[in-house]
Amino acid sequence: MRALDLRDVSWHKSSYSNTTGGDCLEFADGLPVVPVRDSKDPGRAPLVFEPHAWVVFADAAKRGDLFG
């Protein structure tokens, strides 16, 4: 599998991230996959989702149904 070069992507903070410095989720769009990272640790490798998998994950998170 070819490595994904994310050096020049624009990261966007999720509207669900709080303003006090915690829970800061960022994503990059305009790619064939959806990379997601913790803005407090941008040097760490992001999680990379297929677009459909990201939608399913985000919907479950909104419902609070990730572990139930």
Secondary structure as UniProt FT lines:
FT   TURN            7..8
FT   STRAND          11..13
FT   TURN            15..16
FT   STRAND          25..28
FT   STRAND          34..38
FT   TURN            39..40
FT   TURN            42..43
FT   STRAND          47..49
FT   HELIX           51..63
//
